[in-house]
Amino acid sequence: MMVVTTMSSRIAALCVGLVALGAISGCSFFAEDELPTLAREQRATDALPSQVTADFLANGYEPAIDLESVRLAGEHAGVSVYLAHDESAKENCIVLVATDPDSWSSSCSESTELMSTIEPGVDARTTTDGIIPKNDGERAINTGPWVVLTEDVIVREVMR
């Protein structure tokens, strides 16, 4: 038989209150600079294509991407979208790889707000809380609607 003391019930109530306060204020259990896709365990399908990995290693791109942190967010219109950290884990990176693995692009930032574009015409960006921008103020014409890949990655087709 378990005896609940007044002190332990107060501590339990305090814990419940703190969790509720975090939920109400929009706080996340992830670090501020951690995207949920990057927080999950790495799977075999998360590896960049070997040609892209070879390009990163051979050409000394800066910032260097930590290959162990790479996560596949999904695919859209023939483009695979990956998220990763740089080697210092200070920057988040987005890597776009077209069907032809010689065609790829990457972008890194210390922010959780990333955007990159690759031909044949796909924009990809990270988002917080699955929010899709109404109008990003850039190219209002010749763009398709935003498509949600994961809770933190959206994509759209761009016609040039």
Sequence and secondary structure as in RCSB ss.txt:
>XXXX:A:sequence
MMVVTTMSSRIAALCVGLVALGAISGCSFFAEDELPTLAREQRATDALPSQVTADFLANGYEPAIDLESVRLAGE
HAGVSVYLAHDESAKENCIVLVATDPDSWSSSCSESTELMSTIEPGVDARTTTDGIIPKNDGERAINTGPWVVLT
EDVIVREVMR
>XXXX:A:secstr
     HHHHHHHHHHHHHHHHHHHTT  SS TT  HHHHS   GGGS  HHHHHHHHHHT SS B GGG EEEEE
ETTEEEEEEEBTTSSSEEEEEEESSTT EEEEEESSS  EEEETTTEEEEE STT   S  SS  SSB   EEEE
TTEEEEEB  
